[in-house]
Amino acid sequence: NNRFTINGVVYTVGDFDFNTMADLEDYGVSVAQMMNPTSNVLRAYLAVVSGMTPKQAGNELTKHILNGGGFEEMIEAFAESLKNSDFFRKLTEIPDEEAPASQETEKPEKTMKVSEQ
């Protein structure tokens, strides 16, 4: 499991699964936002990981920045959690290198649509 530290408290990041996604969505975070975390994503993520309310998590993050901290470690832990999540990869349809040959004709279409957006 990944870990990050905010104000001297070490938070352990568990597996990113359906419940984690739903908890983040409860705090207004969409799947698209998870790919490029902003302040609302980080606040919601700390709330989910720590059991705090979003307001409490925001207060902790404010104190962390005022005391000279940064978000790099937290962002790395979040990104690693997404990267290692079979659930998140399947949800976002990250292509599998070992897909059967019968799906080869579908891959270029999907890639084209993504690159146009």
Secondary structure, DSSP 8 states (H G I E B T S, - for coil): -EEEEETTEEEEE----HHHHHHHHHTT--HHHHTS--HHHHHHHHHHHH---HHHHHHHHHHHHHTT--SHHHHHHHHHHHHT-HHHHHHTT---TT--GGGTTHHHHHHHHHHH-
